Amino acid sequence: MTLTQGFCDTAFEPVREALEQQLATGEELGASICVTVDGEPVVDIWGGHTDTTRDTAWERDTLVNVFSITKTMTALSALLLVDRGLLDLDEKVAHYWPEFAANGKADVEIRHLLAHTSGVSGWEPPMQLEDVYDHESAAARLAGQPLWWEPGTASGYHALNYGHLIGEVIRRIDGRTLGRFFDEELARPLGADFHIGTGPEHFGRIAPIVPPPALEFDMATLDQDSILVKTLTCPLLDYERTADPAWRSAEIGAVNGHGNARSIARLQSIVSGGGLLDGRTWLSPGTVDAIFREQSDGFDLALMTPLRFGIGYGLPQAQTAPTVPDGRVCWWAGVGGSFVVNDLDRGVTFAYAMNKMAPGLIGSDRADAYLTAAFEAVA
């Protein structure tokens, strides 16, 4: 009995087989995988269940919180403004958002926000999770904060505040909130079922998250003033609360995007197509080239792992993401395992979304298995 539904080109059958194997063993609860080549789907499959009792099947239109995959949508939104000449990557953030210059941040540039090198990777304590839901006040707090390190000298992953920083710049330029801008300029025109700020009409299609095993170490034993602790615990992302209506409906452009592999791949195919999709130029070659302007390559101050960042995306890094191919490739992952890779050399986008979270902050054994199968098929 087949455990998956959807379409899979014959050359990519190993991808389906890999997903079915993970579903059969119970490692995977419910998931979707989509691969596009030159913007056209060659894999669009899904399977499993949305609930731990396995009573409700994962359907074609099931949505799930994909956490930091949301950041790639936020970055894509900013790149649209770059392409229109409304946003300059090398301009000071304060040029668009004057209040941000406070407390020594006058020289922080837009590229620093997009590459996690701004020196503002989180909020000064105290900060509760519900405080993040109010974009205006949360952004104002970031504007008033001091730097945690010298901008541009290292990355410190902007885990929860990436969308507040970039979203506020977008709002200052365009007038629309990030969620509305993304919906009206990208998701709706492309027919992509992805939401930054998900309306209640979609709640019935959302697969609840199954949290990963608890951390094996106690954060309380670490230096509470470290960039790692302040970034990841102020506030702490509570996975159980991702089922709350307030979380789902807030516009948190770092972590609360809801979609599936099909919608992720549809949107990100703009990048793997070199800016061209459906015969329309969404981004010029120069804007796409900017993604690959390396901004940092080294030990990330917040995640404590080696990372390479371009503009808005991670770049290939063999230690941290060994299954991401080399070349003109950009990628990112959501905590628990969701993954997207844009390979411009081959015109390929790979996307994976699931509800059972794996341990670790970047990738998973499951994601690696699917990625390996997909890229072996296009090698």
C-alpha positions in Angstrom: 0.0 0.0 0.0 1.4 3.4 -1.0 1.9 5.8 1.9 2.1 8.9 -0.2 -0.1 10.8 -2.6 0.7 13.3 -5.4 2.9 13.4 -8.4 6.5 12.2 -8.8 8.4 12.1 -12.0 9.9 8.7 -12.6 13.5 10.0 -12.3 12.7 11.2 -8.8 11.1 8.0 -7.5 13.9 7.7 -4.9 12.4 10.9 -3.2 9.0 9.2 -2.8 10.7 6.0 -1.6 12.6 7.9 1.0 9.5 9.7 2.3 7.5 6.4 2.4 10.3 4.7 4.3 10.3 7.4 6.9 6.5 7.3 7.2 6.6 3.5 7.5 9.1 3.6 10.4 7.1 6.3 12.2 10.1 8.7 12.1 7.9 10.9 10.0 4.4 11.7 11.1 3.2 13.9 8.3 5.0 15.7 5.6 5.2 17.2 2.1 8.0 17.4 -0.4 8.1 19.4 -3.6 10.9 19.7 -6.2 10.8 22.1 -9.1 13.0 22.2 -12.2 12.9 25.4 -14.1 9.9 26.4 -12.1 7.9 23.3 -13.0 7.1 20.6 -10.3 8.8 17.2 -10.8 7.9 16.1 -7.3 4.8 17.2 -5.4 4.0 14.5 -2.8 2.6 14.3 0.7 1.7 11.6 3.2 1.1 10.6 6.8 -1.0 12.3 9.4 -1.6 15.6 11.0 -2.2 14.2 14.5 -0.3 11.8 16.8 -3.3 9.4 17.0 -3.1 9.1 13.2 -6.8 9.7 12.8 -6.5 12.6 10.3 -4.6 12.2 7.0 -2.2 14.8 5.8 -4.0 16.3 2.7 -2.9 18.1 -0.4 -3.7 21.4 1.1 -2.5 20.8 4.7 -0.5 23.7 6.1 2.1 23.6 8.8 4.2 26.2 10.7 7.6 26.0 8.9 9.4 28.2 11.4 12.6 29.8 9.8 11.7 29.0 6.3 9.6 32.1 6.8 12.8 34.1 6.8 13.3 33.2 3.1 9.9 34.7 2.3 10.8 37.9 4.3 14.0 38.1 2.4 12.3 37.6 -0.9 9.9 40.5 0.0 12.8 42.8 0.7 14.6 41.8 -2.5 11.5 42.9 -4.5 12.0 46.4 -3.0 15.7 46.2 -3.8 14.9 45.3 -7.4 12.5 48.3 -7.7 15.1 50.7 -6.5 13.3 51.5 -3.3 15.7 49.7 -1.0 19.5 49.9 -1.1 21.4 47.0 0.5 24.3 49.2 1.4 22.2 52.1 2.8 21.9 52.7 6.6 18.8 51.2 8.2 18.2 54.6 9.8 17.8 56.2 6.4 14.4 54.4 6.2 13.8 54.0 9.9 15.3 57.0 11.7 14.6 55.7 15.2 16.8 52.8 14.6 19.9 55.0 14.9 19.5 55.2 18.7 22.1 53.7 21.0 25.0 53.4 18.6 23.2 51.8 15.6 23.4 54.6 13.1 25.9 52.7 10.9 23.9 49.4 10.7 23.2 48.7 7.0 20.3 46.9 5.4 22.6 44.1 4.3 23.5 43.5 8.0 19.8 42.9 8.8 19.3 40.5 5.9 22.5 38.6 6.7 22.1 38.3 10.5 25.2 40.5 11.1 23.5 43.6 12.5 24.5 43.2 16.1 20.8 43.1 17.0 19.9 39.4 17.1 17.2 39.6 19.7 15.5 41.7 22.4 17.0 43.0 25.6 15.2 41.2 28.5 12.6 41.1 29.8 10.5 40.0 26.7 7.6 37.6 26.7 6.5 35.6 23.7 3.2 37.5 23.4 5.2 40.7 23.2 6.5 39.5 19.9 2.9 39.4 18.5 2.7 43.2 18.6 4.9 44.2 15.7 4.9 47.9 16.3 6.0 47.8 19.9 8.4 45.0 19.4 10.1 46.8 16.5 10.2 50.0 18.6 12.1 48.1 21.3 14.6 46.9 18.8 15.1 50.5 17.6 16.0 51.6 21.1 18.4 48.9 21.9 22.2 49.0 21.9 24.4 46.8 19.7 25.5 43.4 21.0 28.5 43.2 18.7 30.0 45.3 15.9 27.8 45.1 12.8 29.3 43.1 9.9 32.0 41.4 11.9 30.2 38.1 12.6 26.7 36.6 12.2 24.4 36.1 15.2 21.3 34.4 14.0 18.3 36.7 14.2 16.1 33.9 15.4 12.8 35.6 16.3 13.3 39.2 15.3 14.4 38.9 11.7 10.9 39.8 10.4 10.4 42.6 12.9 13.6 44.3 11.6 13.1 43.8 7.9 9.3 44.1 8.1 9.6 47.5 9.8 11.9 48.7 7.0 9.4 47.4 4.4 6.6 49.2 6.3 8.5 52.4 6.4 9.1 52.3 2.6 5.8 50.8 1.4 3.3 51.5 4.1 2.1 47.9 4.2 2.9 45.4 6.9 5.2 42.5 5.9 2.4 40.0 5.9 0.2 42.1 3.6 3.1 43.0 1.3 4.1 39.4 1.0 0.6 38.3 0.3 -0.2 41.0 -2.2 3.1 41.0 -4.0 4.2 37.4 -4.0 1.8 34.7 -2.5 -1.4 35.8 -4.2 0.0 36.6 -7.6 1.8 33.2 -7.7 -1.1 31.2 -6.2 1.1 30.1 -3.3 -0.7 28.9 -0.2 1.8 30.5 2.2 0.9 32.9 5.0 2.8 35.3 7.3 -0.1 36.0 9.6 -2.6 33.2 9.0 -6.3 34.0 9.0 -8.7 31.9 11.1 -10.3 30.6 7.9 -7.2 28.5 7.4 -6.8 27.1 11.0 -8.7 23.9 10.2 -6.0 22.9 7.6 -3.0 23.4 10.0 -1.2 20.3 11.2 -0.2 20.9 14.8 3.5 20.7 15.6 4.8 17.8 17.5 7.7 19.2 19.6 11.2 17.7 19.5 12.7 15.9 22.5 13.7 18.2 25.3 17.2 19.8 25.3 19.8 17.7 27.0 21.3 20.6 28.8 20.0 23.4 31.0 20.1 26.9 29.5 20.2 28.2 33.0 23.7 26.9 33.4 25.0 29.2 30.6 26.0 32.8 30.8 22.7 34.6 30.8 24.2 37.7 29.2 25.6 35.7 26.3 24.4 36.4 22.8 23.2 32.7 22.5 21.1 32.9 25.6 19.6 36.4 25.0 18.8 35.5 21.4 17.2 32.1 22.0 15.5 32.6 25.3 14.3 36.2 25.3 11.6 35.2 24.6 11.8 31.4 24.5 10.0 29.8 21.6 7.3 27.6 23.2 6.3 25.0 20.6 3.1 24.2 22.4 1.9 27.8 21.9 2.2 27.6 18.1 -1.3 26.2 18.1 -2.7 29.3 19.8 -4.8 31.5 17.5 -2.7 34.6 18.6 0.5 33.0 17.4 -1.0 31.8 14.1 -2.5 35.2 13.2 0.4 37.4 14.2 2.9 38.5 11.5 6.2 37.1 12.7 8.3 37.2 9.6 11.1 35.1 11.3 9.2 32.0 12.4 5.5 31.8 12.1 4.9 31.3 8.3 2.4 28.6 7.5 2.6 26.7 4.2 3.6 23.4 2.7 6.3 22.2 0.4 4.4 23.1 -2.7 3.9 26.7 -1.7 7.5 27.1 -0.5 8.9 25.7 -3.8 6.5 27.8 -5.8 7.7 31.0 -4.3 11.4 30.1 -4.0 11.5 29.0 -7.6 11.8 32.8 -8.4 15.4 32.4 -7.0 16.3 29.1 -8.6 15.1 30.5 -11.9 17.5 33.4 -11.7 14.6 35.8 -11.0 12.4 34.5 -13.8 9.2 32.5 -13.2 6.1 31.9 -15.4 7.6 34.2 -18.1 7.8 37.1 -15.7 10.9 38.8 -14.3 10.4 39.0 -10.6 14.0 39.9 -9.8 16.7 41.2 -12.2 20.0 39.3 -12.5 21.8 41.9 -10.5 19.4 41.5 -7.6 19.7 37.7 -7.7 23.5 38.1 -7.8 23.3 40.1 -4.5 22.0 37.0 -2.7 25.5 35.5 -3.2 27.4 38.5 -1.8 29.0 36.7 1.1 28.5 38.7 4.3 29.9 36.2 6.9 31.6 32.9 7.1 32.4 31.6 10.5 31.1 30.7 13.9 27.6 32.1 14.5 27.4 33.9 17.8 23.8 32.8 18.5 23.7 29.3 17.1 27.3 28.4 18.0 27.8 26.6 14.7 29.7 27.5 11.5 27.5 29.3 9.0 27.9 31.3 5.8 25.4 34.0 5.0 24.8 35.9 1.8 21.9 38.3 1.5 18.8 36.7 3.0 19.9 33.1 2.7 22.5 30.7 3.9 25.3 29.8 1.4 26.7 26.2 1.1 28.6 25.2 4.3 29.8 21.6 4.4 30.2 21.3 8.1 26.7 22.5 9.1 24.7 21.5 5.9 26.6 18.6 4.2 23.8 17.6 1.9 23.4 21.1 0.4 25.2 21.0 -2.9 28.0 23.4 -3.8 27.8 26.0 -6.5 25.4 28.9 -7.0 23.2 27.6 -4.3 21.3 29.3 -1.4 19.3 27.6 1.3 17.8 27.7 4.7 16.1 25.5 7.3 13.4 25.7 9.9 14.0 24.4 13.4 12.8 20.8 13.6 13.7 20.0 10.0 11.9 21.9 7.4 14.2 22.8 4.5 14.5 24.8 1.3 17.3 24.8 -1.3 17.6 26.9 -4.4 20.2 25.6 -6.9 20.6 28.2 -9.7 23.1 26.0 -11.6 20.5 23.3 -12.1 17.4 25.5 -11.9 16.1 23.4 -9.0 14.2 24.2 -5.8 13.8 21.6 -3.1 11.3 22.1 -0.3 10.2 20.0 2.6 7.8 20.7 5.4 6.7 18.4 8.3 4.9 18.4 11.6 7.0 16.0 13.7 10.0 18.1 14.8 13.5 16.5 14.9 16.0 17.5 17.5 18.5 20.2 16.6 18.3 23.7 15.2 19.3 23.1 11.6 18.2 20.2 9.4 17.5 16.6 10.3 18.4 13.1 9.2 15.1 13.0 7.4 15.7 16.2 5.5 19.2 14.9 4.6 17.7 11.7 3.1 15.2 13.6 0.9 17.7 16.2 -0.2 20.2 13.5 -1.1 17.7 11.6 -3.2 16.5 14.7 -4.9 19.9 16.0 -5.9 21.2 12.6 -7.0 18.2 12.6 -9.4 19.4 15.9 -11.0 23.1 15.2 -10.9 
